[in-house]
Amino acid sequence: MGFSDSFFKKVEKKTKVNKETIISLANKLQNGNMKDEKTLKEVISTLSEMTGRPVSKEQEEKIINAVVNDQVPKDLDKYYN
């Protein structure tokens, strides 16, 4: 399923994240090995930049360890209710 340029323009207007950054992140997620520390660091860094929220080295290590060791909850919906 492809997205139109107007879709990306709407997203960019709301989030200040450009089309190239979104596509780059999507490619990393789709093609990357999510058990690979380098890939995870790139994804974390990109998300940090996109959201404007810094991630400390300690937080980064906790996230990487959780993903690599399959400690990420499968049902994240319960955290947003």
Biopython code that builds the backbone (N, CA, C, O; Angstrom):
import numpy as np
from Bio.PDB.StructureBuilder import StructureBuilder

atoms = [
    (1, "MET", "N", (0.847, -1.182, 0.000)),
    (1, "MET", "CA", (0.000, 0.000, 0.000)),
    (1, "MET", "C", (0.884, 1.235, 0.000)),
    (1, "MET", "O", (1.695, 1.421, 0.907)),
    (2, "GLY", "N", (0.735, 2.071, -1.001)),
    (2, "GLY", "CA", (1.519, 3.284, -1.084)),
    (2, "GLY", "C", (0.782, 4.469, -0.488)),
    (2, "GLY", "O", (-0.448, 4.503, -0.447)),
    (3, "PHE", "N", (1.547, 5.423, -0.036)),
    (3, "PHE", "CA", (0.970, 6.636, 0.528)),
    (3, "PHE", "C", (1.211, 7.784, -0.436)),
    (3, "PHE", "O", (2.266, 7.865, -1.066)),
    (4, "SER", "N", (0.249, 8.656, -0.548)),
    (4, "SER", "CA", (0.361, 9.794, -1.458)),
    (4, "SER", "C", (1.199, 10.901, -0.829)),
    (4, "SER", "O", (1.404, 10.942, 0.384)),
    (5, "ASP", "N", (1.674, 11.790, -1.683)),
    (5, "ASP", "CA", (2.441, 12.935, -1.193)),
    (5, "ASP", "C", (1.602, 13.801, -0.265)),
    (5, "ASP", "O", (2.127, 14.393, 0.678)),
    (6, "SER", "N", (0.299, 13.876, -0.528)),
    (6, "SER", "CA", (-0.555, 14.695, 0.339)),
    (6, "SER", "C", (-0.620, 14.103, 1.749)),
    (6, "SER", "O", (-0.701, 14.837, 2.734)),
    (7, "PHE", "N", (-0.583, 12.777, 1.838)),
    (7, "PHE", "CA", (-0.554, 12.134, 3.151)),
    (7, "PHE", "C", (0.712, 12.549, 3.904)),
    (7, "PHE", "O", (0.650, 12.946, 5.068)),
    (8, "PHE", "N", (1.856, 12.452, 3.229)),
    (8, "PHE", "CA", (3.115, 12.813, 3.875)),
    (8, "PHE", "C", (3.160, 14.289, 4.242)),
    (8, "PHE", "O", (3.731, 14.652, 5.271)),
    (9, "LYS", "N", (2.565, 15.146, 3.415)),
    (9, "LYS", "CA", (2.523, 16.577, 3.724)),
    (9, "LYS", "C", (1.698, 16.837, 4.980)),
    (9, "LYS", "O", (2.057, 17.685, 5.798)),
    (10, "LYS", "N", (0.599, 16.113, 5.134)),
    (10, "LYS", "CA", (-0.226, 16.255, 6.340)),
    (10, "LYS", "C", (0.546, 15.799, 7.573)),
    (10, "LYS", "O", (0.523, 16.457, 8.613)),
    (11, "VAL", "N", (1.234, 14.659, 7.442)),
    (11, "VAL", "CA", (2.019, 14.143, 8.571)),
    (11, "VAL", "C", (3.130, 15.116, 8.924)),
    (11, "VAL", "O", (3.360, 15.405, 10.098)),
    (12, "GLU", "N", (3.816, 15.620, 7.913)),
    (12, "GLU", "CA", (4.910, 16.567, 8.159)),
    (12, "GLU", "C", (4.409, 17.837, 8.833)),
    (12, "GLU", "O", (5.062, 18.365, 9.733)),
    (13, "LYS", "N", (3.259, 18.323, 8.401)),
    (13, "LYS", "CA", (2.693, 19.535, 8.995)),
    (13, "LYS", "C", (2.387, 19.318, 10.480)),
    (13, "LYS", "O", (2.638, 20.194, 11.308)),
    (14, "LYS", "N", (1.844, 18.148, 10.803)),
    (14, "LYS", "CA", (1.487, 17.856, 12.198)),
    (14, "LYS", "C", (2.693, 17.527, 13.057)),
    (14, "LYS", "O", (2.758, 17.934, 14.216)),
    (15, "THR", "N", (3.655, 16.789, 12.497)),
    (15, "THR", "CA", (4.748, 16.256, 13.315)),
    (15, "THR", "C", (6.090, 16.928, 13.090)),
    (15, "THR", "O", (7.008, 16.765, 13.893)),
    (16, "LYS", "N", (6.213, 17.687, 11.998)),
    (16, "LYS", "CA", (7.487, 18.305, 11.598)),
    (16, "LYS", "C", (8.518, 17.261, 11.181)),
    (16, "LYS", "O", (9.717, 17.537, 11.174)),
    (17, "VAL", "N", (8.047, 16.052, 10.831)),
    (17, "VAL", "CA", (8.923, 14.980, 10.369)),
    (17, "VAL", "C", (8.707, 14.833, 8.869)),
    (17, "VAL", "O", (7.578, 14.647, 8.414)),
    (18, "ASN", "N", (9.803, 14.918, 8.093)),
    (18, "ASN", "CA", (9.645, 14.888, 6.645)),
    (18, "ASN", "C", (9.506, 13.469, 6.092)),
    (18, "ASN", "O", (9.789, 12.481, 6.770)),
    (19, "LYS", "N", (9.067, 13.408, 4.860)),
    (19, "LYS", "CA", (8.789, 12.142, 4.176)),
    (19, "LYS", "C", (10.011, 11.231, 4.155)),
    (19, "LYS", "O", (9.894, 10.030, 4.400)),
    (20, "GLU", "N", (11.167, 11.787, 3.868)),
    (20, "GLU", "CA", (12.382, 10.988, 3.772)),
    (20, "GLU", "C", (12.713, 10.316, 5.102)),
    (20, "GLU", "O", (13.138, 9.161, 5.123)),
    (21, "THR", "N", (12.523, 11.025, 6.200)),
    (21, "THR", "CA", (12.792, 10.462, 7.528)),
    (21, "THR", "C", (11.812, 9.328, 7.831)),
    (21, "THR", "O", (12.206, 8.291, 8.366)),
    (22, "ILE", "N", (10.563, 9.521, 7.496)),
    (22, "ILE", "CA", (9.547, 8.494, 7.733)),
    (22, "ILE", "C", (9.863, 7.241, 6.918)),
    (22, "ILE", "O", (9.805, 6.127, 7.437)),
    (23, "ILE", "N", (10.192, 7.427, 5.656)),
    (23, "ILE", "CA", (10.500, 6.289, 4.790)),
    (23, "ILE", "C", (11.776, 5.591, 5.250)),
    (23, "ILE", "O", (11.853, 4.362, 5.236)),
    (24, "SER", "N", (12.757, 6.353, 5.650)),
    (24, "SER", "CA", (14.005, 5.775, 6.148)),
    (24, "SER", "C", (13.755, 4.907, 7.382)),
    (24, "SER", "O", (14.279, 3.798, 7.488)),
    (25, "LEU", "N", (12.956, 5.418, 8.305)),
    (25, "LEU", "CA", (12.637, 4.649, 9.508)),
    (25, "LEU", "C", (11.848, 3.394, 9.156)),
    (25, "LEU", "O", (12.118, 2.316, 9.686)),
    (26, "ALA", "N", (10.885, 3.531, 8.270)),
    (26, "ALA", "CA", (10.086, 2.370, 7.850)),
    (26, "ALA", "C", (10.975, 1.296, 7.227)),
    (26, "ALA", "O", (10.795, 0.107, 7.490)),
    (27, "ASN", "N", (11.932, 1.715, 6.404)),
    (27, "ASN", "CA", (12.853, 0.755, 5.789)),
    (27, "ASN", "C", (13.721, 0.065, 6.824)),
    (27, "ASN", "O", (13.955, -1.140, 6.734)),
    (28, "LYS", "N", (14.201, 0.817, 7.807)),
    (28, "LYS", "CA", (15.012, 0.215, 8.869)),
    (28, "LYS", "C", (14.201, -0.823, 9.635)),
    (28, "LYS", "O", (14.697, -1.905, 9.952)),
    (29, "LEU", "N", (12.952, -0.482, 9.927)),
    (29, "LEU", "CA", (12.100, -1.400, 10.666)),
    (29, "LEU", "C", (11.758, -2.637, 9.837)),
    (29, "LEU", "O", (11.732, -3.753, 10.357)),
    (30, "GLN", "N", (11.500, -2.435, 8.558)),
    (30, "GLN", "CA", (11.097, -3.539, 7.701)),
    (30, "GLN", "C", (12.273, -4.438, 7.329)),
    (30, "GLN", "O", (12.142, -5.662, 7.323)),
    (31, "ASN", "N", (13.411, -3.840, 7.021)),
    (31, "ASN", "CA", (14.540, -4.609, 6.503)),
    (31, "ASN", "C", (15.590, -4.943, 7.550)),
    (31, "ASN", "O", (16.446, -5.800, 7.330)),
    (32, "GLY", "N", (15.525, -4.276, 8.673)),
    (32, "GLY", "CA", (16.558, -4.457, 9.680)),
    (32, "GLY", "C", (16.319, -5.659, 10.563)),
    (32, "GLY", "O", (15.195, -6.138, 10.715)),
    (33, "ASN", "N", (17.394, -6.126, 11.135)),
    (33, "ASN", "CA", (17.340, -7.202, 12.106)),
    (33, "ASN", "C", (17.116, -6.555, 13.471)),
    (33, "ASN", "O", (18.013, -5.910, 14.014)),
    (34, "MET", "N", (15.924, -6.728, 14.016)),
    (34, "MET", "CA", (15.590, -6.051, 15.267)),
    (34, "MET", "C", (16.255, -6.697, 16.482)),
    (34, "MET", "O", (15.988, -6.303, 17.617)),
    (35, "LYS", "N", (17.110, -7.677, 16.251)),
    (35, "LYS", "CA", (17.921, -8.244, 17.330)),
    (35, "LYS", "C", (19.360, -7.722, 17.242)),
    (35, "LYS", "O", (20.200, -8.040, 18.084)),
    (36, "ASP", "N", (19.628, -6.919, 16.212)),
    (36, "ASP", "CA", (20.954, -6.367, 15.991)),
    (36, "ASP", "C", (21.087, -5.036, 16.722)),
    (36, "ASP", "O", (20.285, -4.125, 16.517)),
    (37, "GLU", "N", (22.095, -4.929, 17.569)),
    (37, "GLU", "CA", (22.271, -3.733, 18.398)),
    (37, "GLU", "C", (22.452, -2.468, 17.554)),
    (37, "GLU", "O", (21.915, -1.416, 17.902)),
    (38, "LYS", "N", (23.190, -2.555, 16.462)),
    (38, "LYS", "CA", (23.421, -1.386, 15.602)),
    (38, "LYS", "C", (22.101, -0.897, 15.001)),
    (38, "LYS", "O", (21.828, 0.303, 14.995)),
    (39, "THR", "N", (21.288, -1.819, 14.501)),
    (39, "THR", "CA", (19.988, -1.450, 13.924)),
    (39, "THR", "C", (19.112, -0.807, 14.974)),
    (39, "THR", "O", (18.474, 0.213, 14.712)),
    (40, "LEU", "N", (19.073, -1.390, 16.161)),
    (40, "LEU", "CA", (18.250, -0.847, 17.240)),
    (40, "LEU", "C", (18.708, 0.556, 17.629)),
    (40, "LEU", "O", (17.879, 1.436, 17.863)),
    (41, "LYS", "N", (20.013, 0.770, 17.700)),
    (41, "LYS", "CA", (20.524, 2.099, 18.034)),
    (41, "LYS", "C", (20.108, 3.127, 16.985)),
    (41, "LYS", "O", (19.754, 4.256, 17.322)),
    (42, "GLU", "N", (20.150, 2.731, 15.707)),
    (42, "GLU", "CA", (19.743, 3.638, 14.637)),
    (42, "GLU", "C", (18.260, 3.983, 14.752)),
    (42, "GLU", "O", (17.873, 5.140, 14.591)),
    (43, "VAL", "N", (17.433, 2.977, 15.031)),
    (43, "VAL", "CA", (15.993, 3.207, 15.172)),
    (43, "VAL", "C", (15.716, 4.102, 16.376)),
    (43, "VAL", "O", (14.922, 5.038, 16.278)),
    (44, "ILE", "N", (16.352, 3.830, 17.496)),
    (44, "ILE", "CA", (16.163, 4.636, 18.708)),
    (44, "ILE", "C", (16.594, 6.080, 18.449)),
    (44, "ILE", "O", (15.903, 7.021, 18.840)),
    (45, "SER", "N", (17.729, 6.245, 17.794)),
    (45, "SER", "CA", (18.231, 7.588, 17.488)),
    (45, "SER", "C", (17.270, 8.337, 16.573)),
    (45, "SER", "O", (16.978, 9.511, 16.798)),
    (46, "THR", "N", (16.782, 7.662, 15.551)),
    (46, "THR", "CA", (15.843, 8.290, 14.622)),
    (46, "THR", "C", (14.562, 8.691, 15.336)),
    (46, "THR", "O", (14.068, 9.804, 15.151)),
    (47, "LEU", "N", (14.023, 7.794, 16.146)),
    (47, "LEU", "CA", (12.802, 8.110, 16.881)),
    (47, "LEU", "C", (13.024, 9.259, 17.867)),
    (47, "LEU", "O", (12.147, 10.103, 18.047)),
    (48, "SER", "N", (14.186, 9.287, 18.497)),
    (48, "SER", "CA", (14.516, 10.370, 19.419)),
    (48, "SER", "C", (14.525, 11.705, 18.687)),
    (48, "SER", "O", (13.978, 12.693, 19.176)),
    (49, "GLU", "N", (15.151, 11.727, 17.511)),
    (49, "GLU", "CA", (15.192, 12.954, 16.711)),
    (49, "GLU", "C", (13.796, 13.346, 16.248)),
    (49, "GLU", "O", (13.431, 14.521, 16.282)),
    (50, "MET", "N", (13.015, 12.356, 15.814)),
    (50, "MET", "CA", (11.673, 12.632, 15.303)),
    (50, "MET", "C", (10.774, 13.232, 16.372)),
    (50, "MET", "O", (9.988, 14.139, 16.096)),
    (51, "THR", "N", (10.891, 12.727, 17.582)),
    (51, "THR", "CA", (10.005, 13.163, 18.648)),
    (51, "THR", "C", (10.556, 14.335, 19.445)),
    (51, "THR", "O", (9.830, 14.971, 20.208)),
    (52, "GLY", "N", (11.838, 14.617, 19.265)),
    (52, "GLY", "CA", (12.457, 15.690, 20.032)),
    (52, "GLY", "C", (12.677, 15.321, 21.492)),
    (52, "GLY", "O", (12.853, 16.190, 22.347)),
    (53, "ARG", "N", (12.664, 14.014, 21.767)),
    (53, "ARG", "CA", (12.871, 13.537, 23.142)),
    (53, "ARG", "C", (14.206, 12.818, 23.222)),
    (53, "ARG", "O", (14.389, 11.775, 22.594)),
    (54, "PRO", "N", (15.131, 13.360, 23.980)),
    (54, "PRO", "CA", (16.443, 12.714, 24.084)),
    (54, "PRO", "C", (16.354, 11.380, 24.820)),
    (54, "PRO", "O", (15.529, 11.193, 25.714)),
    (55, "VAL", "N", (17.223, 10.467, 24.419)),
    (55, "VAL", "CA", (17.310, 9.155, 25.061)),
    (55, "VAL", "C", (18.730, 9.016, 25.596)),
    (55, "VAL", "O", (19.698, 9.077, 24.838)),
    (56, "SER", "N", (18.844, 8.829, 26.899)),
    (56, "SER", "CA", (20.167, 8.682, 27.502)),
    (56, "SER", "C", (20.770, 7.342, 27.103)),
    (56, "SER", "O", (20.058, 6.445, 26.652)),
    (57, "LYS", "N", (22.069, 7.209, 27.266)),
    (57, "LYS", "CA", (22.743, 5.937, 26.970)),
    (57, "LYS", "C", (22.167, 4.821, 27.831)),
    (57, "LYS", "O", (22.021, 3.689, 27.369)),
    (58, "GLU", "N", (21.839, 5.136, 29.081)),
    (58, "GLU", "CA", (21.258, 4.137, 29.982)),
    (58, "GLU", "C", (19.891, 3.672, 29.469)),
    (58, "GLU", "O", (19.605, 2.474, 29.454)),
    (59, "GLN", "N", (19.054, 4.616, 29.053)),
    (59, "GLN", "CA", (17.743, 4.267, 28.505)),
    (59, "GLN", "C", (17.901, 3.451, 27.225)),
    (59, "GLN", "O", (17.188, 2.471, 27.009)),
    (60, "GLU", "N", (18.844, 3.869, 26.378)),
    (60, "GLU", "CA", (19.096, 3.160, 25.134)),
    (60, "GLU", "C", (19.488, 1.708, 25.412)),
    (60, "GLU", "O", (18.980, 0.794, 24.762)),
    (61, "GLU", "N", (20.370, 1.498, 26.354)),
    (61, "GLU", "CA", (20.804, 0.140, 26.702)),
    (61, "GLU", "C", (19.655, -0.700, 27.245)),
    (61, "GLU", "O", (19.547, -1.885, 26.929)),
    (62, "LYS", "N", (18.795, -0.092, 28.064)),
    (62, "LYS", "CA", (17.629, -0.812, 28.596)),
    (62, "LYS", "C", (16.687, -1.230, 27.471)),
    (62, "LYS", "O", (16.178, -2.351, 27.461)),
    (63, "ILE", "N", (16.460, -0.326, 26.530)),
    (63, "ILE", "CA", (15.577, -0.629, 25.394)),
    (63, "ILE", "C", (16.178, -1.757, 24.563)),
    (63, "ILE", "O", (15.486, -2.717, 24.223)),
    (64, "ILE", "N", (17.452, -1.644, 24.240)),
    (64, "ILE", "CA", (18.120, -2.664, 23.426)),
    (64, "ILE", "C", (18.079, -4.018, 24.122)),
    (64, "ILE", "O", (17.759, -5.028, 23.496)),
    (65, "ASN", "N", (18.399, -4.046, 25.413)),
    (65, "ASN", "CA", (18.384, -5.311, 26.149)),
    (65, "ASN", "C", (16.980, -5.921, 26.183)),
    (65, "ASN", "O", (16.828, -7.136, 26.057)),
    (66, "ALA", "N", (15.974, -5.093, 26.349)),
    (66, "ALA", "CA", (14.595, -5.592, 26.382)),
    (66, "ALA", "C", (14.207, -6.203, 25.041)),
    (66, "ALA", "O", (13.598, -7.272, 25.001)),
    (67, "VAL", "N", (14.551, -5.537, 23.946)),
    (67, "VAL", "CA", (14.198, -6.046, 22.619)),
    (67, "VAL", "C", (14.985, -7.312, 22.300)),
    (67, "VAL", "O", (14.403, -8.301, 21.854)),
    (68, "VAL", "N", (16.288, -7.297, 22.520)),
    (68, "VAL", "CA", (17.138, -8.446, 22.198)),
    (68, "VAL", "C", (16.744, -9.676, 23.015)),
    (68, "VAL", "O", (16.811, -10.803, 22.525)),
    (69, "ASN", "N", (16.336, -9.451, 24.253)),
    (69, "ASN", "CA", (16.002, -10.571, 25.139)),
    (69, "ASN", "C", (14.506, -10.880, 25.174)),
    (69, "ASN", "O", (14.030, -11.556, 26.086)),
    (70, "ASP", "N", (13.759, -10.378, 24.170)),
    (70, "ASP", "CA", (12.311, -10.626, 24.064)),
    (70, "ASP", "C", (11.557, -10.277, 25.338)),
    (70, "ASP", "O", (10.687, -11.028, 25.778)),
    (71, "GLN", "N", (11.893, -9.138, 25.928)),
    (71, "GLN", "CA", (11.241, -8.701, 27.152)),
    (71, "GLN", "C", (10.275, -7.544, 26.911)),
    (71, "GLN", "O", (9.845, -6.877, 27.851)),
    (72, "VAL", "N", (9.941, -7.317, 25.653)),
    (72, "VAL", "CA", (8.981, -6.264, 25.317)),
    (72, "VAL", "C", (7.590, -6.874, 25.402)),
    (72, "VAL", "O", (7.322, -7.891, 24.762)),
    (73, "PRO", "N", (6.702, -6.268, 26.183)),
    (73, "PRO", "CA", (5.341, -6.815, 26.295)),
    (73, "PRO", "C", (4.665, -6.886, 24.932)),
    (73, "PRO", "O", (4.777, -5.960, 24.128)),
    (74, "LYS", "N", (3.972, -7.971, 24.676)),
    (74, "LYS", "CA", (3.265, -8.149, 23.401)),
    (74, "LYS", "C", (1.994, -7.330, 23.344)),
    (74, "LYS", "O", (1.555, -6.943, 22.261)),
    (75, "ASP", "N", (1.385, -7.057, 24.509)),
    (75, "ASP", "CA", (0.131, -6.328, 24.564)),
    (75, "ASP", "C", (0.370, -4.939, 25.148)),
    (75, "ASP", "O", (0.134, -4.701, 26.332)),
    (76, "LEU", "N", (0.838, -4.032, 24.303)),
    (76, "LEU", "CA", (1.154, -2.676, 24.765)),
    (76, "LEU", "C", (-0.085, -1.830, 24.989)),
    (76, "LEU", "O", (-0.010, -0.773, 25.617)),
    (77, "ASP", "N", (-1.246, -2.292, 24.473)),
    (77, "ASP", "CA", (-2.487, -1.532, 24.642)),
    (77, "ASP", "C", (-2.805, -1.257, 26.104)),
    (77, "ASP", "O", (-3.333, -0.194, 26.431)),
    (78, "LYS", "N", (-2.493, -2.188, 26.976)),
    (78, "LYS", "CA", (-2.828, -2.013, 28.387)),
    (78, "LYS", "C", (-2.089, -0.828, 29.021)),
    (78, "LYS", "O", (-2.512, -0.323, 30.061)),
    (79, "TYR", "N", (-0.997, -0.386, 28.406)),
    (79, "TYR", "CA", (-0.238, 0.737, 28.935)),
    (79, "TYR", "C", (-0.826, 2.084, 28.532)),
    (79, "TYR", "O", (-0.428, 3.116, 29.070)),
    (80, "TYR", "N", (-1.761, 2.087, 27.598)),
    (80, "TYR", "CA", (-2.321, 3.333, 27.103)),
    (80, "TYR", "C", (-3.768, 3.534, 27.497)),
    (80, "TYR", "O", (-4.408, 4.462, 27.002)),
    (81, "ASN", "N", (-4.298, 2.719, 28.351)),
    (81, "ASN", "CA", (-5.700, 2.859, 28.791)),
    (81, "ASN", "C", (-5.791, 3.684, 30.037)),
    (81, "ASN", "O", (-6.887, 3.907, 30.551)),
]
sb = StructureBuilder()
sb.init_structure("model")
sb.init_model(0)
sb.init_chain("A")
sb.init_seg("    ")
for serial, (resi, resn, name, xyz) in enumerate(atoms, 1):
    if name == "N":
        sb.init_residue(resn, " ", resi, " ")
    sb.init_atom(name, np.array(xyz, "f"), 0.0, 1.0, " ", f" {name:<3s}", serial, name[0])
structure = sb.get_structure()
